[in-house]
Amino acid sequence: MTALAATATTAASQQIVRETLPFEDRRNVDEADRGFLGTLHPCRITDAEGRVVWEMESFGFLEGEAPDTVNPSLWRNARLSARHGLFEVVDGVYQVRGFDLSNMSIVVGDTGYVVIDPLMSAETAAAGMALVREHLGDRPVTGVVYTHSHVDHFGGVKGVVSAEDVADRGIPIVAPADFLGHAVSENVFAGNAMSRRAAFMYGAQLDRDPRGLVTTGLGPAISAGSLTLIPPTHSVTHTGETLEIDGVVLEFQVTHGAEAPSDMNVFLPEHRALCLADNVVHTMHNLYTLRGAQVRDAIAWSEYLGEVIDHFLDRTDVVFVSHQWPAWGRERCVELLTMQRDLYRYIHDETLRLANSGHTIDEIPELIELPPALGEFWSNRGYYGTLRHNAKAVYQKYLGYFDGNPANLDPHDPVSAAVRYVDFMGGTDALLQKARASFDEGDYRWVAEVVGHAVFADPTSREARELQAAAFEQLGYQAESAVWRNFYLCGARELRLGTPPPGTQTVTPDIIGAMTLEMMLSYLGIRLIGPRAARHPMVLNVEIAGTGERAVLEISNGCLVPTMGRWREDAGASVVVQHGAFAMLALGAAMPADLPDGAITIDGDAGLLETLLGLCDRFDPSFPIVTP
């Protein structure tokens, strides 16, 4: 596939960016370079089979001035995020950056290392720890802290410590309260849809070049290694709680509902260093993440940052975060925290002001503007979240998707609407003729929208697919947001080449192992095909062997209704099954006949379980997005 060059309209858009943003402010450049100790040469990490799970050589094109196919502001962000290696934050606190989407922070203890956020993949985390030991000495890991429930902050844990070491040596694994439930449910309940969309968001299928992937906005890319999980041994329940691990004192601020549903910041008082996890990064973050997630609370986020300013910054000399680079000095830390505190509050308040003035979810992004002081601050630029889609998130949180106009209450599905639009416009040929003229005028947003109707009315039309792909490309080239760029360019790629094979799946053996019976039954209910199941009412008992977990499972009116901790004598069948075996059944990876001997016993009608599983859907991990 050959991506098209930037048009004159796109080149002119990039020039405006060059002329309006404060590129002379090089503080981020100095901060990103500060404390560098060394890296891998080449920075290339493989798994046990020799498969490359991470490498940075392919980003070597990020040199010089931005080409016209990349927004100059995003190019700046990409170059800063591509710095990789081991960095000193302060004496005794270090970070591995550029070895994954996220950072791994290391605190030197009395006898070993306390690791904060062990990256996304075990292989990248292991390579990071090897680099730490090369420069700082060969010491064991004596503690692990997960700051929040997103996989890029815990998935690499088995690269730094084993479950056996945790059990045998009593190594603490510290996480915020409710971590495990959120970590598992986010990766399972909507996991198939989320993974498919995440491939767009992070540009997983894009070539790494000036017409493809340049960054994700938070880090260079996502790794492709082993996603692991060791359950926490200690849960942090309240702000002000302190722990001492291997001589390292940690003080916690609980921040549930800011960047993650289970979330916390970590203060190191003896180092005067404050880890703000993902609650502060050098970009506007997402109030709604486009891979899919629940909308985040902008006011709570702002208030947590205000709490940091009030209660921690007088004791802080450096702020370090789990993506990108630190900020040093109280004045700089106060500036960064204040700017981001006010950013999220402003988006919240201004969106609701406009909503209360009668403007809708689609109108507000066209109207909302940041004050210059907030908007021109480099760490508030929209490389990951954007003002436009964050404003929609605030509207959605309070008012939902409906704008109040009855014309939008019950619209046709996309294909039915597309057929009608194309007919009203005089047919596909007439639509495309007008759309080409709009493309030549540089109206790419309109071309992407209107030609989308032609694609959905006739997905076999190569002319329509190519024209929409061309519009997507120009929109991607102009986007300051890496996420928007990646969505546009992945959309263009799939219009030309079709859907790709499945990418990284987040439902791994460790995630499965952490699922409770209630979680597994919830997911089984999600898979149940309601209209078919409504014709097959049934009652089963289920028990997980050796754990005491049990439930009554009833299909009622097409719903799977579990009653936890109960057992009914009149059930049609009673199933006693090993945890891993039932997880495979619930996830659709096996049927009872596929399980090993002794993994399951059924008392009563053995066919009922087969019937139940036969009523469940199997999700396509490569479902189409830009075509019907």
Steps between C-alpha positions, in 0.01 A plus 500: 500500500633843404386785720438828321707814548378803691288736291558873474212552745665271754840664451343840564333368818838376627659837434241673716599269787867588453420869515264500800640265767796588730762267354770719657400363845744209541437411863340166407802418283738561789278303741473202263880479471588562864653218702571265207722207607491258208287281276504187285687507170294421304183543705347173386325254734391147411303227672616145575427394140697788353192697395553875520264651758656847510750698299584866450718484188195547277444846653837617369319720246405744781781742416502858380196713424152356469399390150166623370345160574534557878364783711812690622375502859445123494842453337652683797314273741606189306867597509488562875317173566750302293783556747571166664715352772565532873471845656573632848210697649675578828759309698339162573209537254530397135281440196514270200341692212441413137494124563121486476197727481551587868790563739633272772623682811758347734573606857820371663425338835724367776553162333332519160271690264140611547334513157214738421293402193685210331407585139256310276694189396714264703774506236536879495493516880769232521718691253446817701605330823808359328595855402442616859727228636766576240524862617394484865601155617362149518237509773166323535157656464364543853162657425263594216244780486219520244377859486178412319297237320609549137695216343799712393574551870490142624527266198879465519513399866629147435796654322619647830386239754339156493186390681715243681735774627204703620372201696833366626671830584192691605554770238221757534289580192325828582201640311206733560181349642277315250793468259449137405132523414553802276817361340324179403157634405640771270695241304217244482144636502542731198844362420435389142359835390758691700792302356379553144467872551829518689673370186377817326580726794861384532566453128597137543465419128669814368847518350737708710584789272397863438179382331415249770562449870717768660385465864197422714507834680593335833795294382647363179276193456351201680714194561403156371625277777348294781231670709529370856345567838582418860212590732572770760595394850415840649223745403532872571167625629541867590702811436778545754561126541870420525706187451867419537644251252868407526570827680310708242217708648198541272208733568188461286230724359194306383362645174222261397305617197763735360704328227388154615223358719760356740779755523758660730804725513816408693712745701855418606559742789864407560576575134265801477369333183138459399375238252175622342438183296286600198316777685749749356677449168646732238182503294132558554375161614173332408176563684369242255748266338420415138581132543192496721460542876272665748515880500736640761410765755664829399411678825629218721820494293545875544432480873753220547764718333401787728549267794849418373587870483369563850637195680808374317679770299648675803688176562581428133804582288411282200185360345537183293228326302433162342522632145757744364739707713516667846480865604761636742482789745204618703415787264490271198299235690246759615469631144440154356249398768313831486474495122360148494272556800349799323490325162259228611283738704479744209392228257236385749360842584510648150336193347214518749467877451456441129265206561286710733489763226334246273797374301524129420764229515597569136488879524708548815828369349466765228456777760723415796844665516770493766641827633844563344686431825347152522491422129857601416658319796683209339392242758133588437514442124268231367740224404292229671174648619357794304287797595241395243436146616552584869223760474275229357596279793386757755171546311450124486572458872225744596253484210573182305523456124158651412494871417128552562408539133234239409648477150791323669291284729465193279723532191545225245792262539810606301438273199130586464577870537789477252284345229248782541765775506662372183162479326410856608835624368435358155692174531857401575655659191341840568597485868861416421525772236394763754721345769807517276437871455477539878826305536671736257373791712658343809171421676620160624263474796202530268647255249563243775140537620311504171708233325447280804138472384617379160728241664223369725247496215742305278815378678623344173546845341874545467457863395307583818740311724805667347353851524404455864845352570663803339292733717585299811869529414499877477303529824753268664795700371349822638404356840696617803357205692693179443182310581296681235785459251517128565124453470493685168801320356383156616162575345668589172706183512198277557301667222782407264614165637210363706499400866827370647553184704432527874747703704609471861231345720476608863324186628813308600549204737581732791190711436294180484657376822393816680134470396252413772203273431276808501717666232494187285122472527462868413702449184303185415187712526650756261563221247147358529292553183184632663233425236612136474554457873145622573375170353716290736428575868716295735655486846852372575723494805868585449784456749869574452684197636707560812402864550150488644379743232156394383194646333159418361482579130159566346404589145190715535347698212821484301716619793763309692415572864762382754427478871834485678557269796181299443422138401161369385397140546258523205766616252510308174874439540772565757848575363822481701789627291858619537550876484707507183270255326189707572679815386568333165132407472383850595739670258397274212840337467378144568196274534463239776622220272826692446591511870756258649384203703398594852459870426121486518227281647129541428218355710168498316433590138846544348344635182382817675851645523560419133172672414591807704840533335346442159279805559806726539654723236858481377642844437699585188818683610535655153148633449475784244501861614515721189278272290167331581 
